[in-house]
Amino acid sequence: MIQTPNFLYVEDDMNSRMVLNVLISRVMGYESLTIFEDSEDFETRVCALDPKPNIIFLDIQITPLDGYEMLQVLRSIPDYQDATIVAMTANVMSHDVEQLKQVGFDSLIGKPIVKNMFPQLIERIVSGEDVWFIP
């Protein structure tokens, strides 16, 4: 179980950023959410964060680093070895879930975000459960 969730969301789609921000901050009442609009200079930016996020949502199809590349960067940084890293993507099939698991993602939340399901999914992740949700 994650005692105090500190969230990071890396997402280039403005609507997805707004929806997740409203759900995490307003609906669920969590106070620590950082949002990056791109993955430019990702390692430097993520290392500078305080507090360090312990639940990280990564858009898979983003530039310049995609979600897989950001995952590799995070797993190479000691502060993020134990972070829960959640893939976020609209283009996902059931066979993609196995690939995401194999490369080291802890969970998947498919997009578009299902507003009435999202809080339940986040509570499961915060409680330490792996979530593989395809809408």
N, C-alpha and C positions, 0 to 999 in steps of 0.2 A: 504494500500500500504506500502511495506517495503522500507524505504528511502535508506538505504545502506545495500544491501544483504551481509551477511557474511555466507558462506556455510561451512558445515561439511558433509563429506561423510564417512560412516562406511561400508567398503566392503572388503571381503577377496579375491575376484577374481581380479587378477592383470590387466587383459584386461579391465574389467569394470571400474576399477580405472583410467586406462590410457585414455579411451574414455571420461569419464566424465570430467577429468582434462583438456583435450584438448578442449572440448566443452565449459566448463565454463570459462576457463582462456584465451585461444587463440581465439576461435571463438566469444564468447560473450564479452570478455574483462573484466570480473569481476576479481578483484584483491585479494579478501579474500576467499581462499578455503583451508580448512584443511582436510586431509585424514587420517583416521585410518585404518590400514590393518586388524585389528581384534577388538574384543570387550573386550579384556583383561583389567582389572582394569579400566573399562569404566567410572564410576562415578568420580574417581579421575582425570582422564585425561580430561574429558569434563569440569569439574569445574575449571581446570587450564587454559583453553583457554582464550585468550585475543587478539582480541575482541571476545565476546561471539557470537557464531553462532546463526543466527535467522532463517535460513532455513537449516534443517538437513535431509539428505537422509540416511535411515537405510536399509541395506540389511536385509531381513527377516530371511534367513537361513545362520546364521553365528554363530560362537562359540567364547568364552564360553557363552556369553549372546546372545540370538536371538533377532530379531528386536522387538518383543513384550515386552521382558524383558527390553531392552534399552529404549523403549517408557515409560514404567512405571518409570524407574529411572529418565528420563528427566522430566516427569510431576511432580515428587516429589521435584525437585530442583526449588526454587523460580525464579532464573535467566532464566529458560527455560519454565516457565508456558505459555508464549505467543509465543514461537517459533513455526514455521510452520514445522511440521514433516511429511516427505514424505516416504512412504513405497516403497522399491525397491525390486522386486522379479520376477523371471522367471516363478515360478509355481503359476499362478493365474487364477482363473476362475471367471466368473461374480458373483457367490455366495460368493466368498472370499471378494469381494469389501464391501459387507454389514458388514462382520465381522471386516474388517480393520477400517471401519467407526465407528462401535460400540465400539471398544477398544480405539479409540481416535486419529487415524491417520488423518491428514488433507488432504492428497492427496496420490495418488499411481501413480508411473510410472513403468510399466511393463518392464522387460528385455527380450531380449536384447534391449539396448538403440537404438531407431530409430534416427539416426544422423540427418536426415533432419527435424524431428518433435521436437526433444528435445529443441532447442532454443525457439520455440514458447511455449512449455509447461512451460519452466522456466519463460518466460516473464509473462505468465498468473499467475503463482504462486507468482512471485514478486509483481504483481499488486493486490494481495490479493484474487485471485480466487482459489477455490478448483479444483483440476484436478484429474480425475480418468481415467487414460489412460492404456488400455490393447492393446498391439500390435497385 
